[in-house]
Amino acid sequence: MGSNNNKGKKWLKVTGIILLVLLIAGGAYGYTVYNSFRNAVETMHEPVERKTEKREEPVELVEKEPFSVLMLGEDSRRGEKGRTDTIIVLTVNPNTNSVKMLSIPRDTRTEIIGKGFDDKINHAHAFGGVEMAMDTVENFLDIPIDYYMKVNMAGFRDIVDAVGGVTVTNSLDFTYENVHFPVGQLTLNGEDALKYSRMRYDDPNGDFGRNTRQRQIIEQVIKEGASLSSLTNFSDIFQAIGTNVKTNLTFDQMMDIQKNYKTAGSNIQQMEIKGQGTKINRIYYLLVPEDERLRVQNELKAQLELTNTTASK
């Protein structure tokens, strides 16, 4: 899916997920760490002006209510401002101590809310910024989108390197961008982890194989980021996050998450949404059948402890 210029953008999710892990697993590591984190949050705070129709009242983190986060990834270095080729929805439930993570393929065809026509879901941000992206994903999944995190690709390598690299078990021997990845256990730095996650065309499972490798890296980054051994690098981690992440979460809300949802981050469950690739007017789209969309919607609603009363558009 997409052009070679878009390769690897799904890795933007790593920075956002590390941020979430630091919130729910980081705890109070001391005054210096606390201040560094506060400064990073102040740098990245960017509110949005919208009100979801999927909730009668905003989610109350102090009441330990389940909530959702939309992760958007863009790569401003390539001059492609606007399109978010990484679209991840995290739903966090403290009662089941779980996080469900859904990757929405960037070529998914759906209604762009506020425009009134169907297009690739990753175009929503280009048309109307974070607000339109949140509205469009909310409509597609029929769940409230409570918060967002937008991540720039420039932070990816820094995050992986800041946690000391990652170790993965590779099941497919391949070479990508002059780096050989043999079968077996591999220890990767930020640059090689990005390349490991990018390869798609030589994988017999295509995007699904690439998604598996991405999930491997994510899980290991989470493991390393939440470990005590990473504390010596907390300054580098916070600096990379503060520079490359924007979110409407406030510092106080993040502290509420750390206090009330700390055990949920240890149980991250991956979700996939499937569809059929096709071309319409010579443009590639992923068409998601309605029954598949409803299946995903119902699973997310259950995770958020919502009733299935809202109607999909």
Buried (B, 14 or more C-beta within 10 A) or exposed (E): BBEEEBBBBBBBBBBBBBBBBBBBBBEEBEEEBEEBBBBBBEBBBEEBEBEBEBBEEEBEBEEBBBBBBBBBBBBEEEEBEBBBBBBBBBBBBBEBBBBBBBBBBBBBBBBBBEBEEEBBBBBBBBBBEBBBBBBBBBBBBBBBBBBBBBBBBBBBBBBBBBBBBBEBEBEBEBEBEEEEBEEEEBEBEBBBBBBBBBBBEEBEEEBEBBBBBBBBBBBBBBBBBBEEEBEEBBBBBBBBBBBBBBBBBBBEBBBBBBBBBBEBBBEBEBBBBEBEEEEEEEEEBBBBEEEBBEBBBBBBBBBBEBEEEBEEE
